[in-house]
Amino acid sequence: MTTTSAYDSQPWNVEAHDHPLGLEIQLLRRTFVLPWTQFLYAEGGNEEIRLAFSTHDVVVKGSHLESLLAGLSAQRVSRLRESVRADRFSSGATLQISAISVQKVT
């Protein structure tokens, strides 16, 4: 069961009961799906989180991201969504993802 639907404005989905097989990363112009079997670790804090997969590095920037780390460590996050430009200028008091970069590991 997903705590938010794919059409909600939430910047990420955390699966309440199921363990998703992969992490869908929705950028403004591209979508990546990375399997959790290739996940190595995550690190960061309130404003930036780095996820390391064996094939890609993902950097998530935003505000109040500390709550995302718990879902990542349990591998229960099924989707990360980059905010549209207008959403990036909203109040800093709420959790949000302002930018996501995905780089292939060479």
C-alpha positions as CSV (number, residue, x, y, z in Angstrom):
1,M,0.0,0.0,0.0
2,T,1.4,3.4,-1.0
3,T,1.0,6.3,1.4
4,T,0.5,8.7,-1.6
5,S,-0.8,8.3,-5.1
6,A,1.3,8.9,-8.2
7,Y,-0.8,12.0,-8.8
8,D,-0.4,13.6,-5.4
9,S,1.9,16.6,-5.0
10,Q,4.1,14.8,-2.6
11,P,7.7,14.7,-3.6
12,W,8.2,11.0,-2.8
13,N,6.2,7.8,-2.1
14,V,6.9,5.5,0.8
15,E,5.4,2.0,0.6
16,A,3.7,1.2,3.9
17,H,3.7,-2.6,3.7
18,D,5.4,-3.7,0.5
19,H,9.0,-3.6,-0.4
20,P,9.3,-2.0,-3.9
21,L,11.7,-3.6,-6.4
22,G,13.0,-0.3,-7.6
23,L,13.2,3.4,-7.1
24,E,11.5,5.5,-9.8
25,I,13.1,9.0,-10.2
26,Q,10.9,11.4,-12.1
27,L,12.9,14.4,-13.4
28,L,11.3,17.2,-15.4
29,R,12.4,15.7,-18.8
30,R,13.4,12.2,-18.0
31,T,12.6,9.2,-15.7
32,F,15.0,6.7,-14.2
33,V,14.2,3.4,-12.5
34,L,17.0,2.0,-10.4
35,P,16.6,-1.4,-8.8
36,W,17.0,-1.6,-5.0
37,T,19.3,-4.6,-5.4
38,Q,21.9,-2.1,-6.7
39,F,21.5,0.3,-3.7
40,L,24.7,0.8,-1.6
41,Y,24.0,3.6,0.8
42,A,22.4,7.0,1.4
43,E,23.8,10.0,3.4
44,G,22.9,13.6,4.0
45,G,20.7,15.8,6.0
46,N,17.9,18.4,5.7
47,E,19.0,20.1,2.5
48,E,20.8,17.4,0.5
49,I,20.8,13.6,0.3
50,R,23.2,11.5,-1.8
51,L,22.1,8.0,-2.8
52,A,24.8,5.6,-4.1
53,F,23.8,2.8,-6.4
54,S,26.3,0.5,-8.1
55,T,25.6,2.1,-11.5
56,H,24.4,5.7,-10.6
57,D,24.8,8.4,-8.1
58,V,21.7,10.4,-7.2
59,V,21.8,13.8,-5.4
60,V,18.5,15.1,-4.0
61,K,18.3,18.8,-3.0
62,G,15.5,20.4,-1.1
63,S,14.2,21.2,2.4
64,H,13.3,19.0,5.3
65,L,14.7,15.9,3.7
66,E,15.7,14.2,6.9
67,S,12.4,12.2,7.0
68,L,13.3,10.8,3.5
69,L,16.4,9.1,4.9
70,A,14.4,6.6,7.1
71,G,12.4,5.5,4.0
72,L,15.6,5.1,2.0
73,S,17.4,3.1,4.6
74,A,14.4,0.7,4.8
75,Q,14.3,0.6,0.9
76,R,10.6,1.5,1.1
77,V,10.7,4.6,-1.2
78,S,9.2,3.8,-4.5
79,R,9.3,7.2,-6.2
80,L,11.1,10.5,-6.0
81,R,9.7,13.5,-8.0
82,E,11.6,16.6,-8.9
83,S,9.5,19.8,-8.3
84,V,8.3,21.9,-11.2
85,R,9.9,25.3,-11.3
86,A,7.0,27.1,-9.6
87,D,7.1,24.6,-6.7
88,R,10.7,25.4,-6.0
89,F,9.9,28.9,-4.7
90,S,7.3,27.8,-2.2
91,S,7.6,28.2,1.6
92,G,10.8,26.7,3.1
93,A,8.7,25.4,6.1
94,T,7.5,22.3,4.2
95,L,9.3,19.3,2.9
96,Q,10.1,19.5,-0.8
97,I,12.5,18.3,-3.4
98,S,13.8,21.2,-5.5
99,A,16.3,19.3,-7.7
100,I,17.5,15.8,-8.4
101,S,20.6,14.9,-10.4
102,V,21.4,11.4,-11.6
103,Q,24.9,10.6,-12.8
104,K,26.1,7.3,-14.3
105,V,29.1,5.9,-12.4
106,T,32.0,5.6,-14.6
